[in-house]
Amino acid sequence: MLDTADLARRYAYPDDLDRPWVRMNFAASVDGSATAEDGLSGALGGDPDATVFAVLRSLCDVVLVAAGTARAEGYAPVEADEVHTEIRAGLGLDPVPPIAVVSRGLDLPEALVAPGQIVITSAASPPERRAELAEVMEVVVAGEEAVHLPTALTALHDRDLRRVLCEGGPSLHGALAADDLVDELCLTIAPLLTAGHGPRIAHSDHFAGRSLSLGHLLEVDDVLLTRWLRARG
């Protein structure tokens, strides 16, 4: 049985952050697939993963996600009953975190085109669509052709959004790793052998090779809940 208060302590962000702290959260099968048979990640990890998922959202300032994942997983603005409001209140956070969607083409789920949400795009995105979205949500332009992730994180920092929870997908995770922007990875390992052609949790055109150290490992009903921290120095 997972205790919410204990999980909040185990997954707490560092105190007094003076820069964005990027936490990646993903689930994978034992053989490394980031998706289940239905092609989505939500079926992996079961109740233990869902419990941690809610705690991680309760601790963050902002949820960062790629538009493709947002479309595939049916993202919508975070609701109060999806997080632990007492955790957020104790940290002095707003009742729910905004979602920041990374998108070059600006093809967003309609549910996410809402006040309080953020879209991070590049200058090469369609200007008419940018203007349309800016009437409803906040639009951040970071980079010329592609989204420049360091600039995107600086923009979040300037908005006092430093506890960053990145929920995918694999290309965004890979790009963050390649740019050496990942501080930690919270990985749920589901007791499932998938085979098939599911993607890894992170992929890019560049080898990252970042060393990690194990922060903790919890086992619940054969599901492994791990937290890996970037090795510094």
C-alpha positions as CSV (number, residue, x, y, z in Angstrom):
1,M,0.0,0.0,0.0
2,L,1.5,3.3,-1.0
3,D,1.3,6.2,1.4
4,T,0.7,9.6,-0.3
5,A,2.6,11.6,2.3
6,D,5.6,9.3,2.1
7,L,5.6,9.5,-1.7
8,A,5.5,13.3,-1.5
9,R,8.6,13.2,0.8
10,R,10.5,10.7,-1.4
11,Y,9.8,12.6,-4.6
12,A,10.2,16.1,-3.3
13,Y,12.0,18.6,-5.5
14,P,15.2,20.3,-4.1
15,D,14.5,23.3,-2.0
16,D,15.2,26.9,-3.2
17,L,15.6,26.1,-6.9
18,D,17.3,28.9,-8.8
19,R,16.8,27.2,-12.2
20,P,14.4,24.8,-13.8
21,W,14.7,21.2,-12.4
22,V,13.6,18.8,-15.1
23,R,12.0,15.5,-14.0
24,M,11.1,13.0,-16.6
25,N,8.3,10.5,-15.8
26,F,7.7,7.4,-17.8
27,A,6.5,3.8,-17.6
28,A,8.0,0.9,-19.5
29,S,7.7,-2.8,-19.7
30,V,10.4,-5.1,-18.5
31,D,11.8,-5.4,-22.0
32,G,11.8,-1.7,-22.5
33,S,8.7,-0.8,-24.4
34,A,7.2,2.6,-23.6
35,T,3.7,1.5,-24.7
36,A,1.3,-1.4,-24.1
37,E,-0.6,-3.3,-26.7
38,D,-2.9,-0.4,-27.4
39,G,0.0,1.8,-28.3
40,L,-0.4,4.0,-25.3
41,S,1.6,4.3,-22.1
42,G,-1.4,4.7,-19.7
43,A,-2.0,0.9,-19.5
44,L,1.5,0.3,-18.1
45,G,2.1,0.2,-14.4
46,G,-1.5,-0.1,-13.2
47,D,-2.6,1.4,-9.9
48,P,0.9,1.9,-8.4
49,D,2.0,4.0,-11.4
50,A,-1.3,6.0,-11.3
51,T,-0.7,6.8,-7.6
52,V,2.8,8.1,-8.2
53,F,1.6,9.9,-11.3
54,A,-0.9,11.9,-9.2
55,V,1.8,12.7,-6.6
56,L,4.3,13.9,-9.2
57,R,1.7,16.2,-10.7
58,S,0.9,17.4,-7.2
59,L,4.5,18.4,-6.6
60,C,5.3,20.2,-9.9
61,D,4.9,23.8,-11.1
62,V,4.2,22.8,-14.7
63,V,3.6,19.7,-16.7
64,L,5.7,19.6,-19.9
65,V,4.5,17.4,-22.8
66,A,5.0,17.0,-26.5
67,A,1.9,17.7,-28.7
68,G,2.0,14.2,-30.2
69,T,1.8,12.6,-26.7
70,A,-0.9,15.1,-25.7
71,R,-3.0,14.1,-28.7
72,A,-2.5,10.3,-28.4
73,E,-3.2,10.3,-24.6
74,G,-6.1,12.7,-24.7
75,Y,-4.6,15.4,-22.6
76,A,-6.8,18.1,-21.0
77,P,-6.1,20.8,-18.4
78,V,-5.3,19.2,-15.0
79,E,-8.4,19.2,-12.7
80,A,-8.3,19.6,-8.9
81,D,-9.5,16.0,-8.3
82,E,-6.5,14.7,-10.3
83,V,-4.0,16.0,-7.8
84,H,-3.6,16.2,-4.0
85,T,-4.6,19.7,-3.3
86,E,-3.3,19.5,0.3
87,I,0.2,18.8,-1.0
88,R,0.1,21.8,-3.4
89,A,-1.3,24.0,-0.7
90,G,1.5,23.0,1.7
91,L,4.1,24.0,-1.0
92,G,2.4,27.3,-1.7
93,L,1.5,26.2,-5.3
94,D,-1.6,27.0,-7.3
95,P,-4.4,24.4,-7.0
96,V,-3.4,22.8,-10.3
97,P,-0.3,23.0,-12.5
98,P,-0.6,24.3,-16.0
99,I,0.3,22.1,-19.0
100,A,3.0,23.4,-21.3
101,V,2.7,21.7,-24.7
102,V,5.8,21.6,-27.0
103,S,4.6,21.9,-30.6
104,R,6.1,23.2,-33.9
105,G,3.0,22.6,-36.0
106,L,0.6,23.8,-33.3
107,D,-1.8,20.9,-33.8
108,L,-3.0,20.8,-30.2
109,P,-5.8,18.8,-28.6
110,E,-8.8,21.1,-28.5
111,A,-9.2,20.5,-24.8
112,L,-5.8,22.0,-24.1
113,V,-6.6,25.3,-25.9
114,A,-7.8,26.8,-22.7
115,P,-6.9,29.7,-20.4
116,G,-4.0,29.1,-18.1
117,Q,-2.3,26.6,-20.4
118,I,0.9,27.2,-22.4
119,V,2.1,26.2,-25.8
120,I,5.9,26.4,-26.6
121,T,6.7,26.6,-30.3
122,S,9.2,28.0,-32.7
123,A,9.2,31.0,-35.0
124,A,8.7,28.7,-37.9
125,S,5.2,27.7,-36.7
126,P,2.2,29.0,-38.6
127,P,1.8,32.7,-37.5
128,E,-2.0,32.7,-38.0
129,R,-2.4,29.7,-35.7
130,R,-0.1,31.3,-33.2
131,A,-2.2,34.4,-33.1
132,E,-5.4,32.3,-32.8
133,L,-4.0,30.3,-29.9
134,A,-2.7,33.5,-28.2
135,E,-6.2,34.7,-27.8
136,V,-6.9,31.8,-25.4
137,M,-3.7,30.5,-24.0
138,E,-0.1,31.7,-23.5
139,V,2.2,31.2,-26.5
140,V,6.0,31.0,-26.0
141,V,8.2,31.2,-29.0
142,A,11.5,29.5,-28.3
143,G,13.8,29.0,-31.2
144,E,13.7,29.7,-35.0
145,E,13.1,26.5,-36.9
146,A,12.7,23.9,-34.1
147,V,11.8,24.5,-30.5
148,H,15.1,25.3,-28.6
149,L,14.6,23.5,-25.3
150,P,17.1,25.6,-23.2
151,T,15.2,28.7,-24.3
152,A,11.9,27.1,-23.5
153,L,13.1,26.2,-20.0
154,T,14.3,29.7,-19.4
155,A,10.9,31.0,-20.4
156,L,9.3,28.7,-17.8
157,H,11.8,29.9,-15.2
158,D,10.9,33.5,-16.0
159,R,7.3,32.6,-15.1
160,D,8.4,31.0,-11.8
161,L,7.7,27.5,-13.2
162,R,10.9,25.7,-12.0
163,R,9.6,22.3,-10.9
164,V,9.2,20.8,-14.3
165,L,7.5,17.5,-14.8
166,C,8.0,16.1,-18.3
167,E,5.5,13.4,-19.3
168,G,6.8,12.7,-22.8
169,G,6.9,11.5,-25.3
170,P,10.1,9.6,-26.2
171,S,11.3,12.2,-28.7
172,L,11.0,15.1,-26.2
173,H,12.6,12.9,-23.5
174,G,15.4,12.1,-26.0
175,A,15.9,15.8,-26.9
176,L,16.1,16.9,-23.3
177,A,18.6,14.1,-22.6
178,A,20.7,15.0,-25.6
179,D,20.8,18.6,-24.5
180,D,21.8,17.6,-21.0
181,L,18.7,19.1,-19.5
182,V,17.5,16.2,-17.5
183,D,17.9,16.2,-13.7
184,E,16.1,13.0,-12.9
185,L,14.0,10.2,-14.3
186,C,11.1,8.6,-12.5
187,L,10.6,5.3,-14.2
188,T,7.9,2.7,-13.5
189,I,8.8,-0.8,-14.6
190,A,5.7,-2.8,-15.3
191,P,5.8,-6.6,-14.9
192,L,5.0,-7.1,-18.5
193,L,6.9,-8.7,-21.4
194,T,5.7,-7.0,-24.6
195,A,8.0,-7.8,-27.5
196,G,6.4,-6.0,-30.5
197,H,7.6,-2.7,-31.8
198,G,6.9,-0.3,-29.0
199,P,9.3,2.7,-28.6
200,R,11.9,3.2,-25.9
201,I,11.2,5.8,-23.3
202,A,13.7,8.2,-24.9
203,H,15.1,8.4,-28.4
204,S,17.0,10.9,-30.4
205,D,19.7,11.2,-33.2
206,H,22.4,11.8,-30.6
207,F,23.8,9.5,-27.9
208,A,23.4,11.1,-24.5
209,G,25.4,8.9,-22.2
210,R,24.4,10.6,-19.0
211,S,25.2,8.8,-15.8
212,L,22.5,8.3,-13.2
213,S,22.4,7.2,-9.6
214,L,19.5,5.4,-7.9
215,G,17.4,7.6,-5.6
216,H,15.0,4.9,-4.5
217,L,13.3,1.7,-5.6
218,L,9.9,0.7,-4.4
219,E,8.1,-2.6,-5.2
220,V,4.3,-2.8,-5.2
221,D,2.5,-5.8,-6.7
222,D,5.6,-6.6,-8.8
223,V,5.6,-3.1,-10.2
224,L,9.0,-1.3,-9.6
225,L,8.8,2.4,-8.9
226,T,12.3,3.9,-9.4
227,R,13.7,7.4,-9.1
228,W,17.1,8.1,-10.9
229,L,19.1,11.3,-10.3
230,R,21.6,12.8,-12.6
231,A,25.1,12.1,-11.4
232,R,26.9,15.5,-11.0
233,G,30.5,16.3,-10.9
